[in-house]
Amino acid sequence: FAAPEHGGETMIWDHRWNPRDEQYRNGYGYYAEVLAGEPPLVVRPEPTDAMLFNTSNYHGVRAGSGLRMALSFFVGVTTDSRLMVWS
């Protein structure tokens, strides 16, 4: 694996969906204006890095060259405080 020279950064915004966001809906996703004025946290992962973040927050990946591979799964806490991982 090799990281692209440009692009491939993951962007995460401190913004979760709310009903007002529907005015920005574009098919499956949303127009960028939904996040106007909100700076993202930008993370540039390197090969073999792992990221764990709440996918309820708006997030995206900048276009880059080369192959991108991602493994995803779900993590949650049960009502009796057990950590659960599932796919």
The first five atom37 places (N, CA, C, CB, O) and aatype in JSON, in Angstrom:
{
  "aatype": [13, 0, 0, 14, 6, 8, 7, 7, 6, 16, 12, 9, 17, 3, 8, 1, 17, 2, 14, 1, 3, 6, 5, 18, 1, 2, 7, 18, 7, 18, 18, 0, 6, 19, 10, 0, 7, 6, 14, 14, 10, 19, 19, 1, 14, 6, 14, 16, 3, 0, 12, 10, 13, 2, 16, 15, 2, 18, 8, 7, 19, 1, 0, 7, 15, 7, 10, 1, 12, 0, 10, 15, 13, 13, 19, 7, 19, 16, 16, 3, 15, 1, 10, 12, 19, 17, 15],
  "atom_mask": [
    [1, 1, 1, 1, 1],
    [1, 1, 1, 1, 1],
    [1, 1, 1, 1, 1],
    [1, 1, 1, 1, 1],
    [1, 1, 1, 1, 1],
    [1, 1, 1, 1, 1],
    [1, 1, 1, 0, 1],
    [1, 1, 1, 0, 1],
    [1, 1, 1, 1, 1],
    [1, 1, 1, 1, 1],
    [1, 1, 1, 1, 1],
    [1, 1, 1, 1, 1],
    [1, 1, 1, 1, 1],
    [1, 1, 1, 1, 1],
    [1, 1, 1, 1, 1],
    [1, 1, 1, 1, 1],
    [1, 1, 1, 1, 1],
    [1, 1, 1, 1, 1],
    [1, 1, 1, 1, 1],
    [1, 1, 1, 1, 1],
    [1, 1, 1, 1, 1],
    [1, 1, 1, 1, 1],
    [1, 1, 1, 1, 1],
    [1, 1, 1, 1, 1],
    [1, 1, 1, 1, 1],
    [1, 1, 1, 1, 1],
    [1, 1, 1, 0, 1],
    [1, 1, 1, 1, 1],
    [1, 1, 1, 0, 1],
    [1, 1, 1, 1, 1],
    [1, 1, 1, 1, 1],
    [1, 1, 1, 1, 1],
    [1, 1, 1, 1, 1],
    [1, 1, 1, 1, 1],
    [1, 1, 1, 1, 1],
    [1, 1, 1, 1, 1],
    [1, 1, 1, 0, 1],
    [1, 1, 1, 1, 1],
    [1, 1, 1, 1, 1],
    [1, 1, 1, 1, 1],
    [1, 1, 1, 1, 1],
    [1, 1, 1, 1, 1],
    [1, 1, 1, 1, 1],
    [1, 1, 1, 1, 1],
    [1, 1, 1, 1, 1],
    [1, 1, 1, 1, 1],
    [1, 1, 1, 1, 1],
    [1, 1, 1, 1, 1],
    [1, 1, 1, 1, 1],
    [1, 1, 1, 1, 1],
    [1, 1, 1, 1, 1],
    [1, 1, 1, 1, 1],
    [1, 1, 1, 1, 1],
    [1, 1, 1, 1, 1],
    [1, 1, 1, 1, 1],
    [1, 1, 1, 1, 1],
    [1, 1, 1, 1, 1],
    [1, 1, 1, 1, 1],
    [1, 1, 1, 1, 1],
    [1, 1, 1, 0, 1],
    [1, 1, 1, 1, 1],
    [1, 1, 1, 1, 1],
    [1, 1, 1, 1, 1],
    [1, 1, 1, 0, 1],
    [1, 1, 1, 1, 1],
    [1, 1, 1, 0, 1],
    [1, 1, 1, 1, 1],
    [1, 1, 1, 1, 1],
    [1, 1, 1, 1, 1],
    [1, 1, 1, 1, 1],
    [1, 1, 1, 1, 1],
    [1, 1, 1, 1, 1],
    [1, 1, 1, 1, 1],
    [1, 1, 1, 1, 1],
    [1, 1, 1, 1, 1],
    [1, 1, 1, 0, 1],
    [1, 1, 1, 1, 1],
    [1, 1, 1, 1, 1],
    [1, 1, 1, 1, 1],
    [1, 1, 1, 1, 1],
    [1, 1, 1, 1, 1],
    [1, 1, 1, 1, 1],
    [1, 1, 1, 1, 1],
    [1, 1, 1, 1, 1],
    [1, 1, 1, 1, 1],
    [1, 1, 1, 1, 1],
    [1, 1, 1, 1, 1]
  ],
  "atom_positions": [
    [[0.84, -1.19, 0.0], [0.0, 0.0, 0.0], [0.87, 1.23, 0.0], [-0.95, 0.01, 1.2], [1.99, 1.23, 0.52]],
    [[0.34, 2.31, -0.6], [1.04, 3.59, -0.61], [0.01, 4.7, -0.59], [1.98, 3.72, -1.85], [-1.03, 4.6, -1.24]],
    [[0.29, 5.75, 0.15], [-0.61, 6.9, 0.2], [-0.41, 7.75, -1.05], [-0.37, 7.75, 1.48], [0.71, 7.87, -1.54]],
    [[-1.49, 8.33, -1.58], [-1.33, 9.2, -2.75], [-0.56, 10.46, -2.36], [-2.7, 9.57, -3.36], [-0.6, 10.9, -1.21]],
    [[0.13, 11.05, -3.34], [0.86, 12.28, -3.06], [-0.08, 13.42, -2.71], [1.73, 12.68, -4.25], [0.24, 14.27, -1.87]],
    [[-1.24, 13.44, -3.35], [-2.23, 14.5, -3.12], [-3.59, 13.85, -2.97], [-2.23, 15.55, -4.28], [-3.91, 12.89, -3.66]],
    [[-4.39, 14.38, -2.06], [-5.74, 13.87, -1.85], [-5.76, 12.69, -0.9], [0.0, 0.0, 0.0], [-4.72, 12.29, -0.36]],
    [[-6.94, 12.14, -0.7], [-7.11, 11.0, 0.19], [-7.36, 11.36, 1.63], [0.0, 0.0, 0.0], [-7.56, 10.48, 2.46]],
    [[-7.37, 12.67, 1.96], [-7.61, 13.07, 3.34], [-9.06, 12.82, 3.72], [-7.25, 14.56, 3.53], [-9.97, 12.99, 2.91]],
    [[-9.27, 12.42, 4.95], [-10.61, 12.26, 5.5], [-10.98, 13.57, 6.2], [-10.7, 11.04, 6.48], [-10.19, 14.12, 6.97]],
    [[-12.18, 14.06, 5.93], [-12.66, 15.3, 6.54], [-13.87, 14.95, 7.4], [-13.03, 16.38, 5.46], [-14.79, 14.26, 6.96]],
    [[-13.87, 15.44, 8.64], [-14.96, 15.19, 9.57], [-15.41, 16.53, 10.14], [-14.53, 14.19, 10.72], [-14.6, 17.3, 10.66]],
    [[-16.71, 16.8, 10.04], [-17.27, 18.05, 10.55], [-17.98, 17.81, 11.88], [-18.24, 18.66, 9.53], [-18.55, 16.74, 12.11]],
    [[-17.93, 18.8, 12.74], [-18.65, 18.74, 14.01], [-20.1, 19.17, 13.76], [-17.97, 19.67, 15.1], [-20.59, 20.15, 14.32]],
    [[-20.78, 18.41, 12.91], [-22.15, 18.73, 12.49], [-22.86, 17.41, 12.22], [-22.17, 19.66, 11.22], [-22.44, 16.63, 11.36]],
    [[-23.91, 17.18, 12.94], [-24.74, 15.99, 12.7], [-26.0, 16.42, 11.98], [-25.09, 15.27, 14.04], [-26.41, 17.58, 12.05]],
    [[-26.62, 15.49, 11.28], [-27.83, 15.78, 10.52], [-28.9, 16.34, 11.44], [-28.34, 14.51, 9.81], [-29.08, 15.9, 12.58]],
    [[-29.63, 17.34, 10.92], [-30.84, 17.8, 11.58], [-31.86, 18.13, 10.5], [-30.56, 19.04, 12.51], [-31.47, 18.31, 9.34]],
    [[-33.13, 18.22, 10.82], [-34.16, 18.41, 9.79], [-33.93, 19.62, 8.88], [-35.5, 18.54, 10.46], [-34.33, 19.59, 7.72]],
    [[-33.3, 20.67, 9.37], [-33.03, 21.85, 8.53], [-32.09, 21.52, 7.37], [-32.42, 22.97, 9.38], [-32.07, 22.24, 6.37]],
    [[-31.31, 20.45, 7.5], [-30.36, 20.07, 6.45], [-31.05, 19.57, 5.19], [-29.43, 19.01, 6.97], [-30.42, 19.54, 4.13]],
    [[-32.3, 19.18, 5.27], [-32.99, 18.6, 4.12], [-33.09, 19.55, 2.94], [-34.38, 18.16, 4.52], [-33.21, 19.11, 1.8]],
    [[-33.03, 20.86, 3.19], [-33.07, 21.82, 2.09], [-31.82, 21.71, 1.21], [-33.19, 23.25, 2.63], [-31.81, 22.22, 0.09]],
    [[-30.77, 21.05, 1.71], [-29.52, 20.88, 0.97], [-29.37, 19.48, 0.39], [-28.35, 21.18, 1.88], [-28.31, 19.15, -0.15]],
    [[-30.41, 18.66, 0.48], [-30.32, 17.28, 0.0], [-30.09, 17.25, -1.51], [-31.59, 16.49, 0.36], [-30.69, 18.01, -2.27]],
    [[-29.19, 16.34, -1.91], [-28.86, 16.13, -3.32], [-28.84, 14.63, -3.57], [-27.48, 16.8, -3.71], [-27.77, 14.01, -3.52]],
    [[-29.98, 14.04, -3.81], [-30.04, 12.59, -4.0], [-29.65, 11.87, -2.72], [0.0, 0.0, 0.0], [-30.28, 12.04, -1.68]],
    [[-28.59, 11.07, -2.81], [-28.1, 10.3, -1.66], [-27.35, 11.19, -0.66], [-27.2, 9.17, -2.13], [-27.33, 10.9, 0.53]],
    [[-26.74, 12.27, -1.14], [-25.9, 13.11, -0.29], [-26.48, 14.49, -0.09], [0.0, 0.0, 0.0], [-27.69, 14.7, -0.19]],
    [[-25.6, 15.44, 0.2], [-26.0, 16.83, 0.47], [-25.04, 17.77, -0.25], [-26.0, 17.11, 2.0], [-23.87, 17.45, -0.45]],
    [[-25.56, 18.93, -0.64], [-24.71, 19.97, -1.21], [-23.77, 20.49, -0.13], [-25.56, 21.12, -1.81], [-24.1, 20.46, 1.06]],
    [[-22.6, 20.96, -0.54], [-21.58, 21.44, 0.4], [-22.08, 22.59, 1.26], [-20.35, 21.87, -0.36], [-21.55, 22.81, 2.35]],
    [[-23.08, 23.32, 0.79], [-23.6, 24.47, 1.56], [-24.14, 24.06, 2.93], [-24.71, 25.17, 0.76], [-24.23, 24.89, 3.83]],
    [[-24.49, 22.79, 3.1], [-25.0, 22.33, 4.4], [-23.95, 22.56, 5.48], [-25.39, 20.84, 4.33], [-24.29, 22.66, 6.66]],
    [[-22.68, 22.64, 5.09], [-21.59, 22.81, 6.05], [-20.9, 24.17, 5.92], [-20.57, 21.71, 5.86], [-19.79, 24.35, 6.41]],
    [[-21.56, 25.11, 5.27], [-20.97, 26.44, 5.04], [-20.48, 27.05, 6.35], [-21.99, 27.38, 4.36], [-21.21, 27.13, 7.33]],
    [[-19.24, 27.48, 6.33], [-18.66, 28.16, 7.48], [-18.2, 27.24, 8.59], [0.0, 0.0, 0.0], [-17.7, 27.71, 9.61]],
    [[-18.35, 25.94, 8.44], [-17.92, 25.01, 9.47], [-16.63, 24.32, 9.01], [-19.03, 23.95, 9.77], [-16.64, 23.58, 8.03]],
    [[-15.53, 24.56, 9.71], [-14.27, 23.95, 9.29], [-14.24, 22.46, 9.66], [-13.08, 24.69, 9.94], [-14.71, 22.07, 10.73]],
    [[-13.69, 21.64, 8.77], [-13.58, 20.22, 9.1], [-12.29, 19.91, 9.85], [-13.65, 19.38, 7.83], [-11.31, 20.66, 9.79]],
    [[-12.3, 18.81, 10.56], [-11.06, 18.21, 11.04], [-10.54, 17.41, 9.84], [-11.28, 17.3, 12.34], [-11.26, 16.58, 9.29]],
    [[-9.31, 17.65, 9.44], [-8.75, 16.97, 8.28], [-7.66, 16.01, 8.77], [-8.17, 18.0, 7.23], [-6.7, 16.41, 9.44]],
    [[-7.83, 14.74, 8.41], [-6.88, 13.7, 8.82], [-6.33, 13.04, 7.57], [-7.56, 12.64, 9.76], [-7.09, 12.62, 6.69]],
    [[-5.03, 12.96, 7.48], [-4.4, 12.31, 6.34], [-3.83, 10.97, 6.81], [-3.27, 13.22, 5.71], [-2.7, 10.9, 7.28]],
    [[-4.64, 9.92, 6.67], [-4.14, 8.62, 7.13], [-3.04, 8.08, 6.22], [-5.29, 7.62, 7.21], [-3.05, 8.3, 5.01]],
    [[-2.13, 7.38, 6.8], [-1.06, 6.7, 6.08], [-1.41, 5.21, 6.01], [0.33, 6.93, 6.79], [-2.25, 4.74, 6.77]],
    [[-0.78, 4.49, 5.11], [-1.04, 3.05, 5.04], [-0.91, 2.39, 6.42], [-0.07, 2.38, 4.05], [0.01, 2.69, 7.17]],
    [[-1.82, 1.53, 6.73], [-1.97, 0.77, 7.97], [-2.55, 1.59, 9.12], [-0.63, 0.21, 8.39], [-2.74, 1.04, 10.21]],
    [[-2.84, 2.87, 8.94], [-3.49, 3.66, 9.99], [-4.94, 3.22, 10.13], [-3.4, 5.17, 9.67], [-5.56, 2.75, 9.18]],
    [[-5.47, 3.38, 11.32], [-6.88, 3.12, 11.58], [-7.5, 4.39, 12.17], [-7.08, 1.9, 12.55], [-6.86, 5.09, 12.95]],
    [[-8.73, 4.67, 11.78], [-9.46, 5.83, 12.3], [-10.76, 5.34, 12.9], [-9.72, 6.9, 11.19], [-11.42, 4.47, 12.33]],
    [[-11.11, 5.87, 14.04], [-12.38, 5.55, 14.67], [-13.06, 6.88, 14.96], [-12.18, 4.69, 15.99], [-12.55, 7.7, 15.72]],
    [[-14.23, 7.11, 14.34], [-14.96, 8.35, 14.56], [-16.45, 8.07, 14.45], [-14.53, 9.44, 13.56], [-16.86, 7.05, 13.9]],
    [[-17.24, 8.99, 14.96], [-18.69, 8.84, 14.94], [-19.2, 9.22, 13.55], [-19.37, 9.72, 16.05], [-19.15, 10.38, 13.16]],
    [[-19.69, 8.24, 12.82], [-20.14, 8.49, 11.46], [-21.48, 9.21, 11.41], [-20.25, 7.19, 10.71], [-22.01, 9.46, 10.32]],
    [[-22.05, 9.56, 12.57], [-23.23, 10.43, 12.58], [-22.84, 11.85, 12.17], [-23.88, 10.44, 13.97], [-23.69, 12.62, 11.72]],
    [[-21.56, 12.18, 12.32], [-21.07, 13.48, 11.88], [-20.88, 13.43, 10.36], [-19.74, 13.88, 12.6], [-20.51, 12.4, 9.81]],
    [[-21.14, 14.57, 9.7], [-20.85, 14.63, 8.27], [-19.37, 14.35, 8.07], [-21.25, 16.03, 7.66], [-18.53, 14.82, 8.84]],
    [[-19.05, 13.58, 7.04], [-17.67, 13.23, 6.75], [-17.52, 12.93, 5.27], [-17.22, 12.02, 7.6], [-18.5, 12.64, 4.58]],
    [[-16.3, 13.01, 4.79], [-16.01, 12.74, 3.39], [-14.53, 12.51, 3.19], [0.0, 0.0, 0.0], [-13.73, 12.71, 4.1]],
    [[-14.18, 12.09, 1.98], [-12.78, 11.85, 1.63], [-12.47, 12.65, 0.38], [-12.5, 10.32, 1.41], [-13.2, 12.59, -0.61]],
    [[-11.37, 13.41, 0.42], [-10.94, 14.16, -0.77], [-10.46, 13.2, -1.84], [-9.82, 15.17, -0.41], [-9.83, 12.18, -1.54]],
    [[-10.76, 13.54, -3.08], [-10.33, 12.7, -4.2], [-8.81, 12.59, -4.22], [-10.84, 13.27, -5.54], [-8.1, 13.55, -3.92]],
    [[-8.34, 11.42, -4.57], [-6.91, 11.19, -4.67], [-6.65, 10.18, -5.77], [0.0, 0.0, 0.0], [-7.59, 9.62, -6.34]],
    [[-5.4, 9.96, -6.06], [-5.05, 8.98, -7.09], [-4.7, 7.66, -6.42], [-3.88, 9.49, -7.98], [-4.29, 7.64, -5.26]],
    [[-4.86, 6.6, -7.15], [-4.48, 5.3, -6.63], [-5.64, 4.56, -5.98], [0.0, 0.0, 0.0], [-6.78, 5.02, -6.03]],
    [[-5.33, 3.45, -5.4], [-6.31, 2.57, -4.78], [-6.59, 3.0, -3.36], [-5.82, 1.12, -4.81], [-5.67, 3.31, -2.6]],
    [[-7.86, 3.01, -3.01], [-8.24, 3.31, -1.62], [-8.98, 2.1, -1.1], [-9.12, 4.61, -1.52], [-9.93, 1.62, -1.72]],
    [[-8.55, 1.61, 0.03], [-9.21, 0.46, 0.64], [-9.69, 0.86, 2.03], [-8.25, -0.78, 0.71], [-8.95, 1.48, 2.79]],
    [[-10.92, 0.51, 2.35], [-11.46, 0.83, 3.65], [-12.17, -0.39, 4.23], [-12.42, 2.03, 3.57], [-12.84, -1.13, 3.51]],
    [[-12.01, -0.58, 5.5], [-12.7, -1.62, 6.23], [-13.58, -0.89, 7.23], [-11.7, -2.63, 6.93], [-13.09, -0.06, 7.99]],
    [[-14.86, -1.19, 7.23], [-15.74, -0.49, 8.17], [-16.53, -1.49, 8.99], [-16.69, 0.46, 7.42], [-16.78, -2.62, 8.56]],
    [[-16.91, -1.06, 10.17], [-17.72, -1.87, 11.07], [-18.41, -0.92, 12.03], [-16.85, -2.93, 11.84], [-18.13, 0.28, 12.03]],
    [[-19.3, -1.44, 12.83], [-20.07, -0.64, 13.76], [-19.63, -0.94, 15.19], [-21.57, -0.89, 13.59], [-19.31, -2.08, 15.53]],
    [[-19.62, 0.09, 16.02], [-19.28, -0.04, 17.43], [-20.4, 0.63, 18.21], [-17.87, 0.6, 17.76], [-20.85, 1.72, 17.85]],
    [[-20.85, -0.01, 19.26], [-21.9, 0.58, 20.08], [-21.78, 0.14, 21.52], [0.0, 0.0, 0.0], [-21.04, -0.79, 21.84]],
    [[-22.51, 0.82, 22.38], [-22.56, 0.49, 23.8], [-23.97, 0.03, 24.11], [-22.13, 1.71, 24.7], [-24.94, 0.72, 23.79]],
    [[-24.09, -1.12, 24.75], [-25.4, -1.66, 25.09], [-25.96, -0.95, 26.32], [-25.32, -3.18, 25.33], [-25.26, -0.18, 26.98]],
    [[-27.22, -1.22, 26.62], [-27.85, -0.59, 27.8], [-27.21, -1.05, 29.1], [-29.35, -0.9, 27.83], [-27.37, -0.39, 30.13]],
    [[-26.5, -2.18, 29.08], [-25.79, -2.62, 30.29], [-24.29, -2.31, 30.2], [-26.01, -4.13, 30.51], [-23.47, -2.96, 30.85]],
    [[-23.94, -1.31, 29.37], [-22.59, -0.75, 29.26], [-21.54, -1.68, 28.67], [-22.13, -0.33, 30.61], [-20.35, -1.5, 28.92]],
    [[-21.95, -2.66, 27.88], [-20.99, -3.51, 27.18], [-20.68, -2.89, 25.82], [-21.54, -4.95, 27.01], [-21.58, -2.39, 25.14]],
    [[-19.42, -2.94, 25.43], [-19.0, -2.46, 24.12], [-19.24, -3.58, 23.11], [-17.5, -2.0, 24.12], [-18.78, -4.71, 23.32]],
    [[-19.95, -3.28, 22.03], [-20.27, -4.27, 21.01], [-19.68, -3.82, 19.69], [-21.8, -4.49, 20.89], [-19.7, -2.64, 19.36]],
    [[-19.14, -4.77, 18.91], [-18.62, -4.53, 17.57], [-19.33, -5.5, 16.64], [-17.05, -4.69, 17.51], [-19.4, -6.69, 16.92]],
    [[-19.85, -4.98, 15.51], [-20.51, -5.83, 14.54], [-20.36, -5.25, 13.16], [-21.99, -6.01, 14.88], [-19.97, -4.09, 12.99]],
    [[-20.67, -6.07, 12.17], [-20.57, -5.63, 10.79], [-21.88, -5.85, 10.08], [-19.44, -6.35, 10.06], [-22.0, -5.54, 8.89]]
  ]
}
